[in-house]
Amino acid sequence: MIHLPNSNIDVFREQILGASKAGTPLSIEGGGTKSWYGNPNNFAKLNTHTYSGILEYQPEELVITACAGTPLKEIEAALAEKNQILPFEPPHFGDGATFGGAVAAGLAGPGRISAGNLRDFVLGARVMDGKGQDLSFGGQVIKNVAGYDVSRLMPGSLGTLALLLEASVKVLPKPAATATLRCHISQAHAHQLLNEWAGQPLPLSASCWIGVANSEEHGELTIRLSGAIAAVRAAIPLMSAAINAKELDPITAETFWKNLREQQLNPFTNLGADETLYRLALPAACGPIGLPNMSNEIVLEWHGQQRWWKGSSDDATFAALKALASANGGHAIRFRQGSNVDPAKERFTKLSEQAHSQALEAVQARLRAAFDPAGVFATNRLP
């Protein structure tokens, strides 16, 4: 185990107490690769990149503990040496991505549909609250919590609850075999097959359909199989025959899934200056839905549970998408904004806007009051 000096912790505490006294919030930042994500702010930065290092790694226990400022690629390299991975495949969005930034953003890549969300793998966390208190929750094993598991509040909090200092996450062995299949198929047919396959003992670990929204025309479906060698080999002919798919070579396949995770595919990279990239989170049973502009391209991940669509940035379009997603049991956010879009526009569907989440608004307010009574982290990056 690495023992780091307390100087970084003391500096963080001084910043927090100073901000509390001055009544000026602090915006937490690591590598800054996700600074565009969430509502913007111009508050002073509290940077975590100086608090870096892998504190403990137990390959035999499938647990790694690291400081918030540790480069994400450093953690992935250490895991690769032991043939292990972060199964939720967090996106980097830049070379400077940090471990703490990945946890705070709470984003997961293509593997989320089979492995689970980032939050599911957080075992413990060390945080500093708005009063400068150094607090630890959870631990380094799965069954270690009695009561409220505070450590799992950190993923997705975007630094608006407390300063994440360290975290322990569960890791998994790298699959013994992987294969990627591709075919052309309609969106409705892809939804049907993916949901059927998800309920069967098949090594289906990721999926992506790209095509024109609300069209009966065929789009491109790419699926990934991961698991035991025998299971993958047996599934390839079975699933290929069902959709007339071709297997991609390993290098092409690896590049595709990485580019999907990092949003480097064409549907993501040509965002217009006046456009917004919307993210819709929907239940598994939700099939194709009528989007405002039927000719725009759509990207479906997680068997259709995560959908990316580019459209007008105006408030009416966002309102229509939020209503559409809510009617189908999900929600929508403005994920990325074009260069000409007003940065002050609200990015998220608020808890109060959905019947199934309104009660959580009071819970969220009480948690923030308990952890940050002076509003040190009240940047409104997350509403």
C-alpha positions as CSV (number, residue, x, y, z in Angstrom):
1,M,0.0,0.0,0.0
2,I,1.2,3.5,-0.9
3,H,1.1,6.0,2.0
4,L,0.7,9.5,0.7
5,P,1.6,12.7,2.7
6,N,-1.3,14.6,4.3
7,S,-0.2,17.9,2.7
8,N,-2.7,17.5,-0.2
9,I,-5.5,16.8,2.2
10,D,-4.6,19.8,4.3
11,V,-4.6,22.0,1.2
12,F,-8.0,20.7,0.2
13,R,-9.4,21.4,3.7
14,E,-8.0,25.0,3.7
15,Q,-9.7,25.6,0.3
16,I,-13.0,24.2,1.5
17,L,-13.0,26.1,4.8
18,G,-11.9,29.3,3.0
19,A,-14.8,28.9,0.4
20,S,-17.2,28.2,3.3
21,K,-16.2,31.4,5.1
22,A,-16.3,33.5,1.9
23,G,-19.6,32.0,0.8
24,T,-18.1,31.2,-2.7
25,P,-18.6,27.7,-4.1
26,L,-15.7,25.5,-5.5
27,S,-15.9,23.6,-8.7
28,I,-14.1,20.3,-8.4
29,E,-11.9,19.3,-11.4
30,G,-9.4,16.5,-12.1
31,G,-8.0,16.3,-15.6
32,G,-10.7,18.6,-17.0
33,T,-11.7,16.1,-19.8
34,K,-15.4,16.3,-18.7
35,S,-15.5,20.0,-17.8
36,W,-18.2,20.4,-20.5
37,Y,-20.5,17.9,-18.9
38,G,-23.3,19.3,-16.8
39,N,-24.4,22.8,-16.2
40,P,-21.6,25.3,-16.6
41,N,-20.2,27.6,-13.9
42,N,-17.4,30.1,-13.4
43,F,-16.5,29.3,-9.8
44,A,-12.9,28.8,-8.5
45,K,-11.5,25.4,-9.2
46,L,-10.5,22.8,-6.6
47,N,-8.1,20.5,-8.6
48,T,-7.5,17.0,-7.5
49,H,-4.7,16.0,-9.9
50,T,-2.0,16.5,-7.2
51,Y,-3.6,13.7,-5.1
52,S,-2.6,10.8,-7.3
53,G,-1.6,7.2,-6.9
54,I,-2.8,3.6,-6.6
55,L,-3.1,3.0,-2.9
56,E,-3.8,-0.7,-2.9
57,Y,-4.4,-3.3,-5.6
58,Q,-5.4,-6.9,-4.7
59,P,-5.8,-8.8,-8.0
60,E,-6.8,-12.0,-6.1
61,E,-9.6,-10.1,-4.4
62,L,-10.6,-8.1,-7.5
63,V,-10.3,-4.8,-5.8
64,I,-8.3,-1.6,-6.5
65,T,-8.1,1.5,-4.4
66,A,-6.8,4.8,-5.8
67,C,-6.7,8.5,-5.2
68,A,-9.1,10.7,-7.1
69,G,-6.4,12.4,-9.1
70,T,-4.9,9.2,-10.4
71,P,-4.9,9.0,-14.3
72,L,-7.5,6.6,-15.5
73,K,-5.1,5.1,-18.0
74,E,-2.6,4.4,-15.2
75,I,-5.3,2.3,-13.4
76,E,-6.3,0.5,-16.6
77,A,-2.6,-0.3,-17.3
78,A,-2.1,-1.7,-13.8
79,L,-5.2,-3.9,-14.3
80,A,-4.1,-5.0,-17.8
81,E,-0.8,-6.4,-16.3
82,K,-3.0,-8.8,-14.3
83,N,-5.4,-9.5,-17.1
84,Q,-8.2,-7.5,-15.4
85,I,-10.5,-4.7,-16.4
86,L,-12.9,-2.0,-15.3
87,P,-16.0,-3.9,-16.6
88,F,-18.2,-0.7,-16.8
89,E,-15.7,0.7,-19.4
90,P,-15.7,4.4,-18.3
91,P,-15.2,6.9,-21.1
92,H,-12.1,9.1,-20.9
93,F,-13.0,11.9,-23.3
94,G,-9.3,12.9,-23.2
95,D,-5.8,11.7,-22.2
96,G,-6.0,13.5,-18.8
97,A,-9.0,11.7,-17.5
98,T,-8.8,10.8,-13.8
99,F,-10.2,8.1,-11.6
100,G,-12.1,10.6,-9.5
101,G,-13.5,12.3,-12.5
102,A,-14.7,8.9,-13.9
103,V,-16.5,8.2,-10.6
104,A,-17.9,11.6,-10.2
105,A,-19.3,11.7,-13.7
106,G,-20.8,8.2,-13.2
107,L,-20.6,7.4,-17.0
108,A,-20.3,3.9,-18.3
109,G,-19.4,2.6,-21.7
110,P,-20.8,-0.2,-23.9
111,G,-20.1,-2.9,-21.3
112,R,-22.6,-1.4,-18.8
113,I,-25.5,-3.4,-20.3
114,S,-24.0,-6.7,-19.3
115,A,-21.6,-5.9,-16.4
116,G,-23.6,-3.2,-14.6
117,N,-23.3,0.5,-13.9
118,L,-20.2,2.2,-12.4
119,R,-22.1,2.7,-9.1
120,D,-22.6,-1.0,-8.8
121,F,-18.8,-1.5,-8.5
122,V,-18.0,1.1,-5.9
123,L,-17.1,-0.6,-2.7
124,G,-16.0,2.3,-0.6
125,A,-15.0,6.0,-0.7
126,R,-13.1,8.5,1.3
127,V,-14.5,12.1,1.0
128,M,-14.2,15.5,2.4
129,D,-17.5,17.3,3.1
130,G,-18.3,21.0,3.0
131,K,-17.2,21.4,6.7
132,G,-13.7,20.0,5.9
133,Q,-14.3,16.7,7.6
134,D,-12.4,13.7,6.3
135,L,-14.9,10.9,6.1
136,S,-14.7,7.2,5.0
137,F,-17.6,5.0,4.0
138,G,-17.8,1.3,2.9
139,G,-14.6,-0.6,2.5
140,Q,-12.9,-3.1,0.1
141,V,-15.4,-5.9,0.1
142,I,-18.9,-6.2,-1.3
143,K,-20.8,-7.0,1.9
144,N,-19.5,-4.4,4.2
145,V,-22.2,-1.9,4.7
146,A,-24.9,-1.7,7.4
147,G,-27.4,1.1,6.7
148,Y,-27.1,3.8,4.1
149,D,-24.3,3.2,1.6
150,V,-23.0,6.7,1.2
151,S,-20.0,5.7,-1.0
152,R,-22.5,4.9,-3.9
153,L,-23.8,8.5,-3.8
154,M,-20.5,9.7,-5.3
155,P,-21.0,8.3,-8.8
156,G,-22.9,10.8,-10.9
157,S,-22.8,13.5,-8.3
158,L,-20.5,15.7,-10.4
159,G,-18.8,17.1,-7.4
160,T,-21.9,18.7,-6.0
161,L,-22.1,16.7,-2.8
162,A,-18.6,16.3,-1.4
163,L,-14.9,16.1,-2.5
164,L,-14.0,12.6,-3.5
165,L,-10.5,11.8,-2.2
166,E,-10.2,8.1,-2.7
167,A,-12.4,5.2,-3.9
168,S,-12.3,1.4,-4.0
169,V,-13.9,-0.4,-6.9
170,K,-14.4,-4.0,-7.9
171,V,-12.7,-5.1,-11.0
172,L,-13.2,-8.3,-13.1
173,P,-11.0,-10.6,-15.1
174,K,-10.7,-9.8,-18.8
175,P,-13.0,-12.1,-20.8
176,A,-11.2,-15.1,-22.2
177,A,-12.6,-14.6,-25.7
178,T,-14.4,-11.8,-27.6
179,A,-16.0,-11.5,-31.0
180,T,-17.9,-8.7,-32.8
181,L,-20.6,-9.3,-35.4
182,R,-22.2,-6.8,-37.7
183,C,-25.2,-6.7,-40.0
184,H,-27.8,-4.4,-41.5
185,I,-31.2,-4.6,-39.8
186,S,-34.2,-2.3,-39.0
187,Q,-34.3,-0.6,-35.6
188,A,-37.5,-2.4,-34.6
189,H,-36.0,-5.8,-35.5
190,A,-32.8,-5.0,-33.6
191,H,-34.8,-4.1,-30.5
192,Q,-36.8,-7.3,-30.7
193,L,-33.7,-9.5,-31.2
194,L,-31.6,-7.8,-28.6
195,N,-34.2,-8.1,-25.9
196,E,-34.8,-11.8,-26.8
197,W,-31.1,-12.5,-26.7
198,A,-30.6,-10.6,-23.4
199,G,-33.0,-13.2,-21.8
200,Q,-31.0,-16.2,-23.0
201,P,-27.7,-17.7,-21.8
202,L,-25.7,-16.0,-24.6
203,P,-22.4,-14.1,-24.0
204,L,-23.8,-10.8,-25.4
205,S,-21.8,-8.0,-23.7
206,A,-22.6,-4.9,-25.8
207,S,-24.7,-3.7,-28.7
208,C,-24.9,-0.6,-30.9
209,W,-27.4,0.2,-33.7
210,I,-26.9,3.3,-35.9
211,G,-29.4,4.5,-38.4
212,V,-32.1,7.0,-39.2
213,A,-34.5,7.7,-36.4
214,N,-38.1,6.4,-36.8
215,S,-37.3,4.9,-40.1
216,E,-38.1,1.4,-41.3
217,E,-34.9,1.4,-43.3
218,H,-32.1,-0.8,-42.2
219,G,-29.3,0.6,-40.0
220,E,-26.0,-1.0,-38.9
221,L,-26.2,-3.3,-35.9
222,T,-22.9,-4.2,-34.2
223,I,-22.9,-6.7,-31.3
224,R,-20.1,-7.9,-29.0
225,L,-19.8,-11.4,-27.5
226,S,-17.5,-11.8,-24.5
227,G,-16.9,-14.7,-22.1
228,A,-15.6,-18.2,-22.0
229,I,-14.0,-19.4,-25.3
230,A,-16.5,-22.3,-25.7
231,A,-19.5,-20.0,-25.1
232,V,-18.3,-17.4,-27.6
233,R,-17.4,-19.9,-30.3
234,A,-20.8,-21.6,-29.9
235,A,-22.7,-18.3,-30.1
236,I,-21.0,-16.9,-33.2
237,P,-22.7,-19.2,-35.8
238,L,-26.0,-19.2,-34.0
239,M,-26.3,-15.4,-33.8
240,S,-24.7,-14.8,-37.2
241,A,-27.3,-17.0,-38.9
242,A,-30.2,-15.2,-37.2
243,I,-29.2,-11.8,-38.6
244,N,-26.9,-12.7,-41.5
245,A,-24.0,-11.0,-39.8
246,K,-20.3,-11.0,-40.5
247,E,-17.5,-11.2,-37.9
248,L,-15.2,-8.2,-37.7
249,D,-11.5,-8.6,-37.4
250,P,-10.2,-8.0,-33.8
251,I,-8.4,-4.7,-34.6
252,T,-11.5,-3.2,-36.4
253,A,-13.7,-4.4,-33.6
254,E,-11.6,-3.0,-30.8
255,T,-11.3,0.4,-32.6
256,F,-15.1,0.5,-33.0
257,W,-16.0,-0.2,-29.4
258,K,-13.3,2.3,-28.2
259,N,-14.6,5.0,-30.6
260,L,-18.2,4.3,-29.4
261,R,-17.1,4.7,-25.8
262,E,-15.2,7.9,-26.5
263,Q,-17.9,9.2,-28.9
264,Q,-15.5,9.4,-31.8
265,L,-17.9,7.8,-34.3
266,N,-19.3,10.1,-37.1
267,P,-22.7,10.5,-35.5
268,F,-21.0,12.1,-32.5
269,T,-18.2,14.1,-34.1
270,N,-20.1,16.2,-36.6
271,L,-22.2,18.1,-34.0
272,G,-23.4,21.3,-35.6
273,A,-22.8,24.7,-33.9
274,D,-26.5,25.2,-33.3
275,E,-27.2,21.5,-32.4
276,T,-27.4,19.6,-29.2
277,L,-26.5,15.9,-28.6
278,Y,-29.3,14.5,-26.5
279,R,-29.1,11.4,-24.3
280,L,-32.2,9.4,-23.7
281,A,-32.3,6.8,-20.9
282,L,-35.2,4.4,-21.5
283,P,-36.5,1.0,-20.1
284,A,-35.5,-2.2,-21.9
285,A,-39.0,-2.8,-23.2
286,C,-39.2,0.6,-24.9
287,G,-39.1,0.1,-28.7
288,P,-38.6,2.9,-31.4
289,I,-40.1,6.2,-30.4
290,G,-41.2,9.2,-32.4
291,L,-38.5,11.9,-32.2
292,P,-39.1,15.5,-33.3
293,N,-37.0,15.2,-36.5
294,M,-37.4,11.7,-38.0
295,S,-34.6,12.2,-40.6
296,N,-31.8,12.7,-38.0
297,E,-29.4,9.8,-37.2
298,I,-29.8,8.0,-33.9
299,V,-27.3,5.8,-32.0
300,L,-28.7,3.1,-29.7
301,E,-26.6,1.4,-27.0
302,W,-27.3,-1.0,-24.2
303,H,-29.9,-2.8,-26.3
304,G,-31.8,0.5,-26.8
305,Q,-31.7,1.6,-23.2
306,Q,-29.3,4.5,-24.0
307,R,-30.0,6.5,-27.1
308,W,-28.1,9.4,-28.6
309,W,-29.8,11.8,-31.0
310,K,-28.8,15.2,-32.4
311,G,-31.3,17.9,-32.9
312,S,-32.2,21.5,-32.5
313,S,-31.0,23.1,-29.3
314,D,-34.2,25.1,-28.7
315,D,-36.2,24.7,-25.5
316,A,-39.2,23.4,-27.3
317,T,-37.3,20.4,-28.7
318,F,-35.8,19.6,-25.3
319,A,-39.2,19.9,-23.7
320,A,-40.7,17.5,-26.3
321,L,-37.9,15.0,-25.7
322,K,-38.3,15.1,-21.9
323,A,-42.0,14.6,-22.2
324,L,-41.5,11.7,-24.7
325,A,-38.9,10.0,-22.5
326,S,-41.0,10.5,-19.3
327,A,-44.0,9.0,-21.0
328,N,-42.0,5.9,-21.7
329,G,-40.6,5.7,-18.2
330,G,-37.2,7.4,-18.8
331,H,-35.6,10.8,-19.0
332,A,-33.5,13.0,-21.3
333,I,-30.6,15.3,-20.9
334,R,-28.7,17.8,-23.1
335,F,-25.4,15.9,-23.1
336,R,-23.2,18.0,-25.4
337,Q,-23.9,21.5,-26.8
338,G,-22.8,23.0,-30.1
339,S,-20.5,26.0,-30.0
340,N,-23.3,28.5,-30.7
341,V,-25.7,27.2,-28.1
342,D,-26.3,29.3,-25.0
343,P,-24.2,27.5,-22.2
344,A,-26.7,28.7,-19.6
345,K,-29.4,26.3,-20.9
346,E,-30.4,23.7,-18.3
347,R,-28.9,20.3,-19.3
348,F,-30.9,17.9,-17.2
349,T,-34.4,16.6,-16.6
350,K,-35.0,17.7,-13.1
351,L,-36.4,15.4,-10.4
352,S,-39.4,17.6,-9.9
353,E,-40.4,17.2,-13.6
354,Q,-41.1,13.5,-13.4
355,A,-43.8,11.9,-11.3
356,H,-41.6,8.9,-10.5
357,S,-38.7,11.0,-9.2
358,Q,-40.4,13.9,-7.4
359,A,-40.0,12.3,-4.0
360,L,-36.3,12.1,-4.5
361,E,-35.9,15.8,-4.7
362,A,-36.5,16.1,-0.9
363,V,-34.0,13.3,-0.2
364,Q,-31.4,15.0,-2.4
365,A,-31.9,18.3,-0.6
366,R,-31.5,16.7,2.8
367,L,-28.3,14.9,1.7
368,R,-26.8,18.1,0.4
369,A,-27.7,20.0,3.6
370,A,-26.0,17.3,5.7
371,F,-22.8,17.1,3.6
372,D,-22.5,20.7,2.5
373,P,-24.5,23.1,4.8
374,A,-22.6,26.2,3.6
375,G,-23.0,25.3,-0.1
376,V,-19.3,25.0,-0.9
377,F,-20.1,22.5,-3.7
378,A,-23.3,24.2,-4.8
379,T,-22.1,24.9,-8.3
380,N,-25.5,23.8,-9.9
381,R,-23.5,21.6,-12.2
382,L,-26.1,19.0,-11.3
383,P,-29.5,20.5,-10.4
